[in-house]
Amino acid sequence: MRFLIAFDGSSGAVACAEFLKKLMREDDVVEGLFVLNDTTVPMKFNFFDGIRTVESIEDLLKSLDDLFNAIFENHKNKSFKYLIQERANIADEIVRYAITSNADIIVTGTRKLKGIQKLILGSISSEILAKSPKPVMIVPP
């Protein structure tokens, strides 16, 4: 099975990756995908261990790659990819990538937004679920 995990290094993404790791078989393929739609640096970034200021895109991508590979360190069929698309819709890019990469399922975490916060900020995981022709698994933190 080919898994595509939306991976941004947040606590929700890390919890999602840890959950997925328990479900995977040895021959499964997991691909992490990060979509960056704002390249203004320095930027504040919400990592699993708190908010960090990132001075360069390269530092951000290396941190995410290192984290993804640490989580799946014992899995041989893993890779981390990123897309840099200014002002792109993140959910659209994830769905498009899932289709072109022949992923069997998209796996994404959630921040458990509620009420007005969800209305204003939206939910990438909800948008992926609504737009994807592929199955989507949403994992709570």
Summary of the structure (lengths in Angstrom):
residues: 141
radius of gyration: 14.4
end to end distance: 23.3
largest distance: 42.4
contacts: 417
relative contact order: 0.23
helix: 38%
strand: 28%
